[in-house]
Amino acid sequence: MSDFLSQDIKFLSGVGPKKKDILTREVGIETFGELAEYYPYKYVDRSKVYPIGSLSGEMPYVQICGTIRSWEIFETGKKQKRYVAHFSDNTGFVDLVWFKHGEYAYKTFNLNTEYIVFGKPTVYQGRYQFSHPDIDEARNLVLSDMGLQPHYMTTEKMKNSGLNSRGMERITKALVLRMPELPETLPTFITAANNLISRDQAIRWIHYPHCNEEMAMAQRRLKFEELFFVQLNLARYIKERHDKFRGCQFTRVGDPFMKFYNENLKFELTGAQKRVVKEIYGDMCTGRQMNRLLQGDVGSGKTLVALLIMLIAVGNGCQTVIMAPTEILAEQHLETIRHFLDGMNVSVTLLTGTVKGKKRQAALEGIANGTVDIVVGTHAVIEDTVVFKNLGLAVIDEQHRFGVAQRAKLWKKTGEVSGRVLPHILVMTATPIPRTLAMTLYGDLDVSILDELPPGRKPVYTIHRYNDQMAALYQNIRRQIELGRQVYIVYPLIKESEKMDLLDLEQGYERLRTVFPDMNISKVHGKMKAAEKDEEMQRFVKGETQILVATTVIEVGVNVPNATVMVIMESQRFGLSQLHQLRGRVGRGADQSYCILVSSHKLTTETKKRLDIMCDTNDGFQIAEADLKLRGPGDLEGTQQSGMAFDLKIANIARDGQLIQLARDIAQEVVEQDPEENKPEYACLWKRLKELKKTNIDWGAIS
């Protein structure tokens, strides 16, 4: 069977070398097996025939049955003709129209012969017409056998080579007709217990279902299989990691934690913070290396949780590091940590690209000899010159900015406790991750959620305004500044149109200088030199400027409690998660904050829905779920993430949450029941997993 599926696609009837080249270049199909897994994206019911007299309004593709009563040929230009067949079934008339290849249709389709016509009806001059319809003689078709017609995604080059959806349907049908029975990839005890049809039946029905029930059964089986092997790979990887590596075992909470909690902490932790600290501490007591994702909305107190956990590590004689994606964010972490630890005997140092000379040498020596307890830095902390004496915990902030390979570099910086003992890893994100994504994309990480804001925080009030309402908006901005507040005004900066966007920002900056001649205004964008950019941002942080005009460089890493207004220009060009991140720059103090989404009047339905969601809720998890449903999971594979080892061809992370949970539960049970991977009843699973791993890059295995 593997020999059949691995055959070159050029040997399939209707393909050949030229079409094979198109299929390979355009959609990556080289073998019979890859064509079998090129699934339809929709289906049209071909089992039902509509009377012509019943056609009404806007209709999808439909099927009618009747005869051609007459032909008309119209001259439309030089050597161009329009062929029209008048078609009837005794309940009414429609026109069948050809603008191309009409002469072939005229010579092929006869008067008074019964035909089945399939196409999309449109109205022209008060009469329904079908342009370039599919036509078959009725005597050659058994409608009950036609079922649902598959439609395949195609490119322009494919269409020009005869590989439009109908062309793909023809070669897929040729494959299915030749295909011997496919071997099963799931054991019977899984398929029977979960009402799953065989893989062979699923592949046949996914391309040619006779009814909606067959289509649904085929989709469920193939979706489950995709998701199951993703989860099996993750469960196996987690077990291997636990077997191979130990983590520093923390046997006590320690004095630094207790002193900070009892003396330095001036407010009560939220219930969510207390719960998460217990979860993380529980992990670090087991002797296994912790890999945990801490996700929480902006302002939920992730940094404080990280500090508490770092103090536990220090109390157990270990060093810790917190790694941030930008120097500004690292410096803010340093300032926050030093403020919290005022008066405590805990050594904290900064290590970024701008720490040079004697300061850098002193930091490296302190890290190496163990006199530094907490290191705050950027990616500079994973450079080869940085050697820890006894690193026990690494915290990675805004972890989507770092790749798996960078995370793995931290594992190796364990100094005297090197070998099979690794530092615990806590990764944090303020971009809430939908549960289905957390179970796949970040499936190698245990997840803790901070779903509660500290008391006293006021939700940011978000409103949508159009770009012809700027005069009133400027008045409101002035009122806020006169109250002593500060304002962000953000412009998009998209690579495809950088020059235009940069011009927008520059023009906006000059316009604001005219509107607010008495105000100090900063300007920040990615084209500026790092030192110049940092200087401008620091002026805003220190309150020396009232307005900061910027691109999304301020999305992460600016904490100015005095800033209460976020204006996002051309907001229709931002995704939901990016809008939410930008909004998170305000609302950090006790004063009421505002986010104004400014757009043009020309908005698509989806864009308007996106802006409405932002105005309706501040809940990052609701926004993340909505974003996933609107945009889809996107590119789930890459060095940025670790969970998705295999492409998903049919499963949908946004819609198949129940199947993901089912697949996860069964995969974990398989690994528990067959930890050595040698039981015969599970043999087909391990065989299939190896086959998949051969043809996919397994990012989860990077270490």
Secondary structure as UniProt FT lines:
FT   HELIX           2..5
FT   HELIX           9..11
FT   TURN            13..15
FT   HELIX           16..27
FT   HELIX           32..36
FT   STRAND          42..45
FT   HELIX           52..54
FT   STRAND          62..77
FT   TURN            78..79
FT   STRAND          80..88
FT   STRAND          93..98
FT   HELIX           102..108
FT   STRAND          114..119
FT   STRAND          121..124
FT   TURN            125..126
FT   STRAND          127..131
FT   STRAND          134..137
FT   HELIX           138..140
FT   HELIX           143..146
FT   STRAND          148..151
FT   HELIX           156..160
FT   TURN            161..162
FT   HELIX           165..178
FT   HELIX           188..193
FT   TURN            194..195
FT   HELIX           199..207
FT   HELIX           212..244
FT   STRAND          246..247
FT   HELIX           255..259
FT   HELIX           260..264
FT   HELIX           271..284
FT   STRAND          291..296
FT   TURN            298..299
FT   HELIX           302..315
FT   TURN            316..317
FT   STRAND          319..323
FT   HELIX           327..340
FT   TURN            341..343
FT   STRAND          348..351
FT   TURN            353..354
FT   HELIX           357..369
FT   STRAND          374..377
FT   HELIX           379..382
FT   TURN            384..385
FT   STRAND          391..396
FT   HELIX           399..401
FT   HELIX           404..411
FT   HELIX           415..417
FT   STRAND          421..422
FT   STRAND          424..429
FT   HELIX           435..438
FT   TURN            439..444
FT   STRAND          446..450
FT   TURN            455..456
FT   STRAND          461..466
FT   TURN            467..468
FT   HELIX           470..482
FT   TURN            483..484
FT   STRAND          486..490
FT   HELIX           495..497
FT   HELIX           498..515
FT   TURN            517..518
FT   STRAND          521..524
FT   TURN            526..527
FT   HELIX           530..541
FT   TURN            542..543
FT   STRAND          547..550
FT   HELIX           552..554
FT   TURN            561..562
FT   STRAND          563..568
FT   TURN            569..570
FT   HELIX           571..573
FT   HELIX           576..583
FT   TURN            584..585
FT   STRAND          594..599
FT   HELIX           605..616
FT   HELIX           620..631
FT   TURN            639..640
FT   TURN            653..655
FT   HELIX           657..673
FT   TURN            675..676
FT   HELIX           680..682
FT   HELIX           683..694
FT   HELIX           699..701
//
